[in-house]
């Protein structure tokens, strides 16, 4: 299992943690260097989510047309090009284009790996394999933290280094992931029957994406602006999120014992608590917030993957594409809206609103048959 899972963890790490979420980690430095307003920062952050959404829309076709390996290679290539572009950006427009390119890879990677797990892992290893691969985001956060500490005042070099690491991961996956272009069952990603089958999954994914978006894009800026947190302390906060998020790899095992419904609702409740607790002016509360958010986000997304693959057993990449499409739409809308709301009110007030949004997901039924 690990021969497939380890390079998968690495690719998820570079396409999510580096190519999508590291923008939020370096946002205070990028804002100062390129003179971004909160509104523009929200727009730039949302471009990665928009790209993620568009990539998910094409992922099912690409996997069927070109096979799982080529789609994974395309994911890695977009991360390399986008990260390099971010490192070389000089203005709002070039930065937006680069974050868009970087965001594409994550939208292709997750569905492709769900297909890899389906075709390459034993039945008893599929749920564990999927949830462990999903923890790549956390391991990427752990690695990006020390890099941010070393290059706090040289964020461009950090992104170029991210691009080099992404290239190495791309080569590793090319050597380890099997090429398999099988005859997949036809399942239209955009159809009434498909949406009806996954309606609760889609709504849950959208809420989780919208609610979490403010944390990924603005948590570091919030801590710097409201609490005057140092760059070093802010990066440690980011690493805490990554370290605890790695625990999310256990979500498959926890779900098998407690059930999908209970595990999902508890994870969403913890995410809501983490988002509101960051607004409490206490160092203990802030780091507890990062601790809880890291665990809950990876748990929630891992459970969405398992939920999706159980609904679409014959075409798991379709289910994961749909779930992460809704997640990406939620994050895209949420990031842009957060930037606008913060500019009109305050960080603390908007974080509280987004915490309440997460709570609305608790009333959505999780189909017991899954």
ZIJO-V987990 format. One record per residue. N is the residue number from 0. SS is DSSP state (helix for helix, strand for strand, loop for the rest). PHI is phi in whole degrees, -180 to 180 (999 if undefined). PSI is psi in whole degrees, -180 to 180 (none if undefined). Layout:
N	SS	PHI	PSI
N	SS	PHI	PSI
//
This chain:
0	loop	999	-44
1	helix	-69	-22
2	helix	-62	-30
3	helix	-92	-41
4	helix	-69	-43
5	helix	-62	-50
6	helix	-65	-28
7	helix	-66	-43
8	helix	-58	-44
9	helix	-64	-42
10	helix	-69	-40
11	helix	-62	-37
12	helix	-60	-45
13	helix	-78	-34
14	helix	-78	-29
15	helix	-97	-63
16	helix	-66	-45
17	helix	-80	-58
18	helix	-76	-26
19	helix	-109	-50
20	helix	-93	-19
21	helix	-68	-18
22	helix	-58	-42
23	helix	-67	-35
24	helix	-63	-41
25	loop	-99	6
26	helix	-56	-43
27	helix	-58	-41
28	helix	-73	-40
29	helix	-65	-42
30	helix	-58	-43
31	helix	-69	-38
32	helix	-73	-40
33	helix	-106	1
34	loop	60	56
35	loop	-90	139
36	loop	-84	168
37	helix	-60	-38
38	helix	-64	-47
39	helix	-65	-36
40	helix	-63	-40
41	helix	-65	-38
42	helix	-67	-45
43	helix	-62	-44
44	helix	-61	-36
45	helix	-73	-24
46	helix	-63	-36
47	helix	-65	-38
48	helix	-72	-36
49	helix	-64	-45
50	helix	-61	-42
51	helix	-58	-44
52	helix	-64	-46
53	helix	-64	-39
54	helix	-64	-39
55	helix	-63	-36
56	helix	-64	-30
57	helix	-98	-11
58	helix	-61	-43
59	helix	-62	-45
60	helix	-64	-45
61	helix	-63	-41
62	helix	-64	-43
63	helix	-69	-37
64	helix	-81	-42
65	helix	-113	-16
66	loop	95	160
67	helix	-64	-41
68	helix	-64	-46
69	helix	-65	-35
70	helix	-68	-39
71	helix	-65	-40
72	helix	-64	-39
73	helix	-64	-37
74	helix	-60	-48
75	helix	-63	-39
76	helix	-64	-41
77	helix	-66	-36
78	helix	-65	-45
79	helix	-60	-50
80	helix	-67	-43
81	helix	-67	-43
82	helix	-65	-40
83	helix	-63	-41
84	helix	-64	-41
85	helix	-61	-44
86	helix	-62	-26
87	helix	-102	-1
88	loop	-66	143
89	loop	-118	-11
90	loop	-154	178
91	helix	-58	-42
92	helix	-71	-45
93	helix	-68	-33
94	helix	-67	-42
95	helix	-63	-44
96	helix	-63	-42
97	helix	-68	-41
98	helix	-67	-31
99	helix	-64	-49
100	helix	-62	-43
101	helix	-63	-34
102	helix	-73	-18
103	helix	-63	-40
104	helix	-59	-41
105	helix	-65	-33
106	helix	-70	-28
107	helix	-88	-32
108	helix	-69	-50
109	helix	-59	-49
110	helix	-63	-37
111	helix	-64	-41
112	helix	-72	-30
113	helix	-64	-35
114	helix	-72	-39
115	helix	-61	-45
116	helix	-62	-38
117	helix	-68	-38
118	helix	-95	-19
119	helix	-116	-12
120	loop	-112	152
121	loop	-66	157
122	helix	-55	-42
123	helix	-73	-14
124	helix	-100	-7
125	helix	-65	-49
126	helix	-63	-45
127	helix	-65	-41
128	helix	-63	-44
129	helix	-62	-45
130	helix	-73	-33
131	helix	-69	-42
132	helix	-60	-38
133	helix	-63	-24
134	loop	-73	-5
135	helix	-53	-33
136	helix	-56	-45
137	helix	-66	-44
138	helix	-64	-33
139	helix	-66	-39
140	helix	-64	-40
141	helix	-60	-43
142	helix	-73	-37
143	helix	-69	-26
144	helix	-61	-57
145	helix	-58	-35
146	helix	-64	-40
147	helix	-65	-37
148	helix	-67	-44
149	helix	-67	-34
150	loop	-123	43
151	loop	-55	-43
152	loop	-94	6
153	loop	-135	60
154	helix	-63	-28
155	helix	-64	-43
156	helix	-64	-36
157	helix	-61	-43
158	helix	-70	-34
159	helix	-66	-39
160	helix	-64	-41
161	helix	-58	-41
162	helix	-64	-40
163	helix	-65	-45
164	helix	-62	-40
165	helix	-63	-37
166	helix	-64	-42
167	helix	-62	-43
168	helix	-65	-37
169	helix	-61	-44
170	helix	-65	-43
171	helix	-58	-47
172	helix	-65	-36
173	helix	-63	-29
174	helix	-88	-21
175	helix	-110	-36
176	loop	-78	126
177	loop	-69	143
178	loop	-81	122
179	loop	-147	111
180	loop	-116	84
181	loop	-90	168
182	loop	-80	101
183	loop	-86	148
184	loop	-62	139
185	loop	-72	127
186	loop	-149	112
187	loop	-72	123
188	loop	-64	-37
189	loop	-111	93
190	loop	-155	157
191	helix	-64	-42
192	helix	-66	-39
193	helix	-67	-45
194	helix	-64	-39
195	helix	-65	-38
196	helix	-65	-31
197	loop	-116	22
198	helix	-60	-43
199	helix	-71	-37
200	helix	-61	-44
201	helix	-65	-45
202	helix	-66	-42
203	helix	-63	-42
204	helix	-65	-42
205	helix	-62	-45
206	helix	-64	-44
207	helix	-63	-39
208	helix	-68	-46
209	helix	-62	-48
210	helix	-64	-38
211	helix	-80	-18
212	helix	-60	-38
213	helix	-65	-33
214	helix	-70	-46
215	helix	-66	-38
216	helix	-88	-39
217	helix	-119	0
218	helix	-62	-44
219	helix	-65	-43
220	helix	-65	-40
221	helix	-58	-48
222	helix	-65	-34
223	helix	-76	-43
224	helix	-76	-47
225	helix	-84	-39
226	helix	-112	2
227	loop	53	40
228	loop	-71	137
229	loop	-69	160
230	helix	-59	-41
231	helix	-63	-48
232	helix	-64	-36
233	helix	-65	-38
234	helix	-70	-39
235	helix	-59	-41
236	helix	-58	-43
237	helix	-65	-41
238	helix	-67	-38
239	helix	-58	-43
240	helix	-58	-43
241	helix	-68	-46
242	helix	-61	-47
243	helix	-72	-30
244	helix	-64	-27
245	helix	-61	-23
246	helix	-65	-21
247	helix	-59	-18
248	helix	-64	-19
249	helix	-84	-4
250	helix	-61	-34
251	helix	-62	-44
252	helix	-68	-41
253	helix	-63	-43
254	helix	-63	-39
255	helix	-63	-28
256	helix	-90	-45
257	helix	-95	-15
258	loop	95	152
259	helix	-65	-44
260	helix	-61	-54
261	helix	-64	-44
262	helix	-63	-43
263	helix	-64	-45
264	helix	-68	-38
265	helix	-65	-41
266	helix	-64	-41
267	helix	-68	-37
268	helix	-64	-43
269	helix	-64	-38
270	helix	-62	-43
271	helix	-62	-43
272	helix	-63	-40
273	helix	-65	-37
274	helix	-70	-38
275	helix	-81	-29
276	helix	-72	-19
277	loop	-68	-20
278	loop	-82	-10
279	loop	-79	124
280	loop	-74	68
281	loop	-146	134
282	helix	-62	-33
283	helix	-68	-41
284	helix	-68	-40
285	helix	-62	-49
286	helix	-71	-32
287	helix	-64	-37
288	helix	-60	-48
289	helix	-62	-40
290	helix	-59	-50
291	helix	-70	-37
292	helix	-67	-42
293	helix	-58	-48
294	helix	-64	-51
295	helix	-67	-39
296	helix	-65	-46
297	helix	-69	-36
298	helix	-61	-50
299	helix	-61	-49
300	helix	-67	-36
301	helix	-64	-41
302	helix	-69	-34
303	helix	-63	-39
304	helix	-63	-48
305	helix	-63	-45
306	helix	-57	-46
307	helix	-64	-43
308	helix	-70	-23
309	helix	-78	-32
310	helix	-73	-41
311	loop	-114	71
312	loop	-64	-36
313	loop	-82	-26
314	loop	-133	70
315	helix	-60	-30
316	helix	-65	-28
317	helix	-69	-45
318	helix	-62	-45
319	helix	-67	-38
320	helix	-59	-45
321	helix	-65	-47
322	helix	-61	-46
323	helix	-78	-21
324	helix	-64	-49
325	helix	-64	-39
326	helix	-61	-46
327	helix	-66	-41
328	helix	-62	-44
329	helix	-61	-42
330	helix	-70	-38
331	helix	-65	-50
332	helix	-65	-42
333	helix	-65	-41
334	helix	-65	-46
335	helix	-65	-42
336	helix	-66	-39
337	helix	-62	-43
338	helix	-60	-43
339	helix	-67	-44
340	helix	-66	-39
341	helix	-64	-41
342	helix	-67	-23
343	helix	-96	-21
344	loop	-133	-110
345	loop	-150	159
346	helix	-58	-51
347	helix	-59	-44
348	helix	-62	-43
349	helix	-70	-38
350	helix	-61	-39
351	helix	-64	-42
352	helix	-61	-43
353	helix	-70	-29
354	helix	-64	-41
355	helix	-67	-35
356	helix	-59	-42
357	helix	-59	-38
358	helix	-64	-28
359	helix	-65	-23
360	helix	-68	-16
361	helix	-69	-22
362	helix	-90	-6
363	loop	-79	129
364	loop	-69	137
365	loop	-105	119
366	loop	-59	123
367	loop	-68	-26
368	loop	-67	-16
369	loop	-89	none
//
